């Protein structure tokens, strides 16, 4: 497969959030491809559940030769190494030291058992769209046929999201 430009959302609301995001970026760069862009760091209130600690989120752009499922497998392995335990079944969402989501896999529409891209809820979440617009504001969503900037402008999510640094 030729190299593809992938957009990934990183999120953490447990432990040293900033250090965990930096470590995840290092691990992704070492195992998955070349990071070509990073958004600012954003702090956002938890979406869909209550938690003491807010999330730090960042979007990275990655150039990779990996297939979608292989990339997701490596991202899940990185989450686990950074302390995420997906074996605990939650009703809905829960706090986590690291969450890695593929938002876009180039302009492809991917629907496998492991990966759905574009991410099915990205247009509903300000905490995703704000950092996404830092790196890919004019990218067209291949299903909704709107740019990420347009998706942000019409997003109904009223969750608090602010630039952290």
Secondary structure, 3 states (H helix, E strand, C coil): CCCEEEEEEEEECCCCHHHHHHHHHHHHHHHCCEEEEECCCEEECCCCCCCCCCEEEEEEEEEECCCHHHHHHHHHHHHHHCCCCCCCCCCCCCCCCCEEEEEEECCECEECCCCEECCCCHHHCHHHHHHHHHHHCCCECCCCCCEHHHHHHCCCCCCCEEECC
